Amino acid sequence: MLRAMLTERAQPRAGREGLDRAVDAWARAEHDADDAEIQHLLDRDVVLVVVGLDEADLHGRRAVAAWHREQAANALHERDLPVQRVHGWSSVLDDVVRESRVSGRLFGFAGQGRQVRYRLRRLFELHDGRLVRLTVWPDLEALRRQLA
């Protein structure tokens, strides 16, 4: 335990600016449905967790990139309104209000071309500028109210 703590402290911090650059690049790639940039930002062994869904965690660049492509095909990401950003040593908790037009299914809800506005929290865990773990908390209740 002590060895792990010492090793963790010895590793260099990503720096707030570097963390923000990575999260902002992810947000731009989501908005632009830029699959190449999404894949570039993902670590080979990345893990995606979507809290509140019964789906299993996704492991690996290929699976997470495929999930992102599906999201982009189903919902046009119009904009994010920042709520709060909290920085850790190599992580960022990004809290936004997302506005999207949903043509397909978003987190299990059929959109039928409707516009939605919901809270979206994401914990980005990064190593060397690449995403190693992404935990997503969509406001499923807000989506249910708007799409169900």
HULINZI-V262066 format. One line per field, one symbol per residue. ss: DSSP state (2 for helix, 1 for strand, 0 for the rest). psi: psi as a letter, one per 30 degrees, with the letter a starting at -180 (. if undefined). Layout:
ss->???
psi->???
This chain:
ss->0222222222000002222222222222222200222222211111111100000001102222222222222211111111111110001111111111110011001100011111111111111001111111110222222220
psi->eeeeeeeeefkkkfkeeeeeeeeeeeeeeeefhieeeeeefklegkkkkjkflfklkkkleeeeeeeeeeeeffkjjelkjkekkkkaehlkjkjljkklkjebkjhfkkehglklklkjkkjkklkhgkjfkkkkjkieeeeeeff.
